[in-house]
């Protein structure tokens, strides 16, 4: 055993394609996947965050916020 963790996901097939991800902390973001690393840090371009409902923080609303290029 080499001690390396193998990624279960093959993200290479999603590069330059639109993806929707839920980040640590529960934020939900869509954007174009531009890159990633073995720790699953993602680079998303043209990212848009779906804002949470103020009455129920577990739900998202139709309101969005443009984030641009992010590392998540």
QUIVENCOR-V980701 format. One record per residue. N is the residue number from 1. RES is the residue in three letters. OMEGA is omega in whole degrees, 0 to 359 (NA if undefined). Layout:
n,res,omega
N,RES,OMEGA
N,RES,OMEGA
This chain:
n,res,omega
1,UNK,186
2,UNK,182
3,UNK,179
4,UNK,173
5,UNK,176
6,UNK,178
7,UNK,179
8,UNK,181
9,UNK,172
10,UNK,185
11,UNK,182
12,UNK,181
13,UNK,180
14,UNK,180
15,UNK,183
16,UNK,176
17,UNK,178
18,UNK,179
19,UNK,173
20,UNK,183
21,UNK,173
22,UNK,183
23,UNK,173
24,UNK,184
25,UNK,173
26,UNK,179
27,UNK,181
28,UNK,188
29,UNK,170
30,UNK,178
31,UNK,179
32,UNK,181
33,UNK,180
34,UNK,180
35,UNK,181
36,UNK,175
37,UNK,184
38,UNK,177
39,UNK,180
40,UNK,166
41,UNK,184
42,UNK,170
43,UNK,179
44,UNK,176
45,UNK,181
46,UNK,183
47,UNK,178
48,UNK,179
49,UNK,173
50,UNK,184
51,UNK,182
52,UNK,177
53,UNK,182
54,UNK,178
55,UNK,180
56,UNK,185
57,UNK,177
58,UNK,181
59,UNK,174
60,UNK,180
61,UNK,175
62,UNK,179
63,UNK,180
64,UNK,176
65,UNK,179
66,UNK,181
67,UNK,182
68,UNK,181
69,UNK,181
70,UNK,170
71,UNK,185
72,UNK,NA
